[in-house]
């Protein structure tokens, strides 16, 4: 879809593989969900694998890393990891 193409272009410009952020993780989850809903399960599964690894790079999978974040960011970090994990259960 046009939305997915624009999202991927924005991510390319952000150099998302080398400098992941929580906003990038969120965008990847949205794109993966769109792919899944459009019947592109294989692409969604591959994208989710990348998203999980980028989230791990940020330390979203460990409470120790999340605990170091400012309070206003902790909720988003935990929510993104939960959604990342829940999405993985849906696509596998």
C-alpha positions in Angstrom: 0.0 0.0 0.0 1.0 3.6 -0.3 1.1 4.0 3.5 3.6 1.2 3.8 5.8 2.6 1.1 5.8 6.0 2.7 6.6 4.4 6.1 9.5 2.4 4.7 10.9 5.5 3.0 10.8 7.4 6.3 12.5 4.5 8.0 15.2 4.4 5.3 15.8 8.1 5.8 16.1 7.6 9.6 18.8 4.9 9.1 16.7 2.7 11.3 18.9 -0.4 11.2 21.9 1.4 12.6 20.3 3.8 15.0 17.0 2.3 16.3 14.7 4.3 18.5 11.5 3.5 20.3 9.6 5.5 17.6 11.2 3.3 14.9 10.2 0.2 16.8 6.6 1.5 17.0 6.6 2.3 13.2 7.9 -1.2 12.4 5.2 -2.8 14.5 2.6 -0.7 12.7 4.0 -1.7 9.3 4.1 -5.4 10.4 0.5 -5.3 11.5 -0.5 -3.7 8.1 1.4 -6.5 6.3 -0.3 -9.2 8.4 -3.7 -7.6 7.8 -3.1 -7.5 4.0 -2.3 -11.2 3.9 1.4 -10.8 3.6 2.2 -13.1 6.6 5.7 -14.0 5.4 6.8 -10.4 5.1 5.2 -9.6 8.5 7.1 -12.5 10.1 10.5 -11.3 8.7 9.8 -7.8 9.7 8.9 -8.9 13.2 12.2 -10.7 13.5 14.1 -7.6 12.7 11.9 -5.5 15.0 12.5 -7.9 17.9 16.3 -7.7 17.4 16.2 -3.9 17.2 14.1 -3.7 20.4 16.7 -6.0 22.1 19.4 -3.6 20.9 17.6 -0.9 22.9 17.3 -3.2 25.9 13.5 -3.2 25.9 13.6 -6.9 26.8 15.2 -6.4 30.2 13.8 -4.6 33.2 17.3 -3.5 34.1 17.7 -1.5 30.9 14.1 -0.1 31.1 14.6 0.9 34.8 17.4 3.3 33.7 15.0 5.3 31.4 13.2 8.4 32.6 9.8 7.7 34.1 7.9 9.2 31.3 9.6 6.8 28.8 9.4 3.6 30.8 5.7 3.0 30.0 6.3 3.3 26.3 9.3 1.0 26.4 7.4 -1.7 28.3 4.3 -1.3 26.1 6.4 -1.7 22.9 8.1 -4.8 24.2 4.8 -6.3 25.2 3.2 -5.6 21.8 6.4 -6.9 20.1 6.1 -10.1 22.0 2.3 -10.4 21.5 2.7 -9.8 17.8 5.3 -12.5 17.6 2.9 -15.0 19.0 0.3 -14.1 16.4 2.7 -14.5 13.4 4.5 -17.6 14.3 
